[in-house]
Amino acid sequence: MAYAAVLFDLSGHGESSEDDRGEEAFVDDVVAVTSWAAGQPEVDASRLALAGSSLGAVTALEAAGSGRLRLQTLVLRAPPLK
């Protein structure tokens, strides 16, 4: 069994372009990247996991709750939730 990971910059972070929609754009980024990964021929789309840390954890949770992703596992590290 092989594993794959995709690392990317959210809109407005790292080398990505700015998006004025803020956190809404972050969720769209996660959905787009996850959908892209699921479409790769060497990826089993029924076994996708999503992980995030801090702001990434909040974004991962919002993306998972959006109903636009099919995930087997969600891993959240240090989400700053209230």
N, C-alpha and C positions, 0 to 999 in steps of 0.2 A: 504494500500500500504506500502510495506517495502522498505527500502533503504539499500544499502551495500556500503562499501568503502574498497579499497585495498591500503595499504601503503607498499612501498618496497624501498629498497636501490638500486640506480643505480650502475652499474658496477664500482668497485673501491671505493665505498663509504660505510660507515657503516660496516656491516659485510659481504658484498658481495665480491666476488673474483675480482681481477684486470683484466682488459681487455685493451690491448694496442691500441685498435682502437679508444679510446676517445669518442667523441660525437656521432660517428656512432654507437658505442655499446649502448649508452644511448637510442637512437631511437629504436634499436632492443629490448632493455629491455622493453620499454613502449609498443611496439607492442606485445611482448610475454605475458606480464602481462594482457593487455587488451584482447587479444585473449583467454587467460586462463579464465578470468572473464566471457567473453561472452559464454563460453562453460559450465558454471556451470548451473545445472538444475534449480536452484531457481532464476536465473538472466534472465531478459528480454533483450536479446541482441539488440533489436531495440531501447532501451532507455539508451544506454551507454553515459556517460559523462566523460570527461578527464579534470583534473585541474592540474595546475602547478604554482609554484612560483619561480621567479628569473631564475636560470639555468633550473629548472624544467619546467618553462613556455616556454622557448625557445625550450626545448626538446619536450614538448607536441605539440607545433606548428609544429615542423619539422615532428613529428610522424603523426600528423593529415594530413599534406600536402603530406605525402609519398604515399598516395593512398592505404595503407595496412590496414586502419582502417575504420570502419563504426561507426561514432559517431553522437549522437543527439545534444550534447552540448560540447563546449570547453570553459574553464574558464582559463584566463591567469592573473596572479597577478605579477606586477612589472617585466615584461620581459626586460632585458637589450638589447633592439634592437636599431640599429643605424638608 
